[in-house]
Amino acid sequence: MKNILVTGGAGFIGSNFIRYLFGPGGFKGRVVNLDKLTYAGNPENLLDVARAQKGRYAFVKGDICDFKLLAKLFKKYKFDGVAHFAAESHVDRSIFGPKDFIETNIHGTFALLETARQAWGGRKDARFHHISTDEVYGSLGRTGKFKETTPYDPRSPYSASKASSDHLVMAYHHTYGLPVTISNCSNNYGPFHFPEKLIPLVILNALAGKPLPVYGDGLQVRDWLYVEDHCAAIWRVMKRGRPGETYNVGGNCEMKNIDVVKGICAALEKYAPAAANPALAGKAYAGLITYVKDRPGHDRRYAIDFSKIRRELGWRPSVTFKEGLERTVKWYLANGGWVLHVQSGAYRKWLRKNYNR
């Protein structure tokens, strides 16, 4: 691959993936980042990449549902690879406003697939990689893990929209021979994660002395995957995965939500002790934990069997949860300016000025 389209590349995982391509991934070609810049898309995530990779990196503000724009980009840049991250991805938001999830995750994926099919005209040397989620599989009991053969059983508008897009991607392979791969990953965490997600939300609330919300009893189990490990897996699938195949990507790290929150508190005590934080007024971080009403359709447990990608492609996670969590906490402590800018009105003004948003 010489020219790769990354959709949603201004978001959390997408921006980390672009960084990985130009860094450890060793990619020598050109990357075009197409992002609509919805609430979680932040072009600041890649400003340093844009400066360092002039001529090899381009940002385009646009909607993946826009057929005309997609056709223009495919013609101009002659993409031979697509890494499709663009998606509405917050479960709570999907419960209260599902329309955007249907539009972006289903209609947008269709527009990309159809454009790639027409542009590639039966080529087998290209690759369309679709990034999905383990939430399409539904909920597990106390034992077992999701495999690539696990029947889909989505429980929220978000996971239903991702399940639909997965089926569309695979249908384009079987019907038209489009060279596709899919990866279904567990919960990601790491640098540049938008502040509304669990781990950054808890870090930032704790530092501000605000309640640390935990849904229900906090015993829901998730498998956690450090974002750079995920990026390495995606790149390996794009280069070496078999067309028409799905690969589960997991962190081999099942954690109860309450234990994740307590782990964040412990990491913060190590790197930013509560005793030195005036916002805590003498409290420990763990004293801020607050149980709140569970959300509707909250899946009880996710766990990923990633033996297929390990066996076929030699990938396995390299970062333990403790190590990854400490890296993440230290990143947020060192990048308070990024957080404040993202959360401030100044950020919105900057977006409007520079990206007409």
C-alpha positions, -999 to +999 in steps of 0.1 A: +000+000+000+013+034-010-018+057-004-040+050+026-073+067+035-079+068+072-115+078+081-120+093+115-083+099+118-088+129+141-104+107+168-088+087+196-078+055+179-075+069+144-050+096+154-030+070+173-030+048+143-017+075+120+010+082+146+018+045+146+020+043+108+046+071+106+064+057+136+068+021+146+047+009+117+074+021+092+049+032+066+066+050+037+036+062+017+010+089+020-019+091+045-051+111+040-071+117+071-108+122+064-127+134+094-161+152+099-148+167+132-178+158+153-176+163+190-147+138+195-127+146+164-097+168+173-073+179+146-049+191+173-041+154+180-020+154+148-007+189+144+029+178+150+024+149+125+012+174+099+043+195+104+067+166+104+051+147+074+046+175+049+038+159+015+030+125+032+001+136+054-031+154+044-062+163+064-096+166+047-126+178+067-156+159+053-184+134+058-180+097+049-216+098+037-207+123+010-204+102-022-191+130-043-163+139-019-153+102-016-151+098-054-131+129-057-106+118-030-102+083-045-096+098-079-071+123-066-051+102-042-055+067-059-059+049-025-049+013-023-057+010+014-086+022+036-085+021+074-121+028+084-123+041+119-150+068+115-180+060+137-202+074+164-191+053+193-205+063+226-232+039+240-249+065+262-252+089+233-267+062+211-294+055+237-305+091+237-299+099+201-296+069+178-301+087+144-265+099+141-253+063+147-274+049+119-263+076+095-226+075+101-220+038+111-243+022+085-248+048+056-213+060+059-198+026+057-220+018+027-207+050+009-171+040+015-176+004+004-194+015-028-168+041-036-140+017-031-157-010-052-161+015-081-126+029-078-108-004-075-127-022-102-119-057-091-084-051-078-071-077-054-040-059-043-059-032-024-073-035+012-104-022+029-100-027+066-130-020+089-125-014+126-153-027+147-160-036+183-166-066+206-199-051+216-215-066+184-214-100+202-236-089+231-230-100+266-211-130+281-218-149+313-191-155+339-171-178+316-162-180+279-148-155+254-159-140+222-146-157+191-148-147+155-175-173+151-196-160+180-231-151+168-239-114+168-263-102+195-260-064+198-278-047+228-276-010+221-282+012+191-245+017+189-236-019+188-265-027+164-252+000+140-217-015+142-230-050+136-249-038+106-217-022+092-198-054+098-223-074+078-222-048+049-184-050+048-184-088+046-213-088+020-192-066-003-165-092-001-187-121-009-208-103-035-183-082-053-150-097-043-139-065-025-107-073-006-118-065+030-108-074+065-125-067+098-112-064+133-134-065+164-115-050+194-120-048+231-120-015+251-092+008+241-074+033+264-044+055+262-033+091+251-057+114+233-088+096+246-118+120+246-126+131+281-161+116+283-148+080+282-144+061+314-107+062+320-100+098+310-132+109+327-122+093+360-087+107+358-099+143+351-127+141+377-104+128+403-079+156+397-107+181+400-121+166+432-154+156+414-174+124+419-161+093+401-193+078+386-196+040+385-226+024+369-247+000+389-226-023+412-194-017+392-189-054+386-193-052+348-162-068+332-144-055+302-112-065+284-088-036+281-064-030+252-037-003+251-043+017+220-008+013+205-011-025+208-044-021+189-028+000+162+000-026+157-027-053+153-046-033+127-015-026+107-006-063+108-041-073+096-040-047+068-006-060+056-009-098+062-045-106+070-065-129+047-092-110+026-127-119+038-115-127+074-124-112+108-098-109+135-106-104+172-081-081+190-080-082+228-058-071+256-059-104+276-069-082+305-104-087+320-111-061+347-142-051+367-152-015+361-148-008+398-113-022+398-104+000+368-115+030+388-096+020+418-065+013+397-067+049+383-069+062+419-038+042+428-019+054+398-029+090+406-017+086+442+017+075+428+021+104+403-001+132+417-008+124+454-041+135+467-025+150+498-009+176+475-041+184+456-061+212+470-092+201+451-094+170+473-096+189+506-079+161+525-098+132+508-082+103+490-090+098+454-109+066+461-132+085+484-147+102+454-161+069+440-199+073+435-223+046+424-249+058+399-280+042+383-270+016+357-276+024+321-303+005+300-291-026+282-257-025+300-238-057+289-224-076+319-192-090+306-170-088+275-139-110+269-119-115+237-103-147+223-075-133+201-060-167+194-067-164+156-046-132+151-019-146+174-018-179+155-021-165+119-003-132+122+019-135+153+003-105+171-002-104+209-006-074+233+027-061+247+015-037+273+001-049+306-029-030+321-009-016+350+018-004+327-007+011+302-028+027+329+003+044+344+014+056+309-021+070+304-023+088+337+011+103+332+001+115+297-030+133+311-009+148+338+016+161+313-010+173+288-034+194+309-033+221+282-047+197+256-075+187+280-083+223+289-083+233+253-106+204+242-130+213+270-130+250+265-149+275+244-115+286+230-112+252+213-145+257+196-134+291+184-102+277+171-121+250+152-144+275+136-115+297+126-093+269+112-118+243+100-150+263+095-168+240+120 
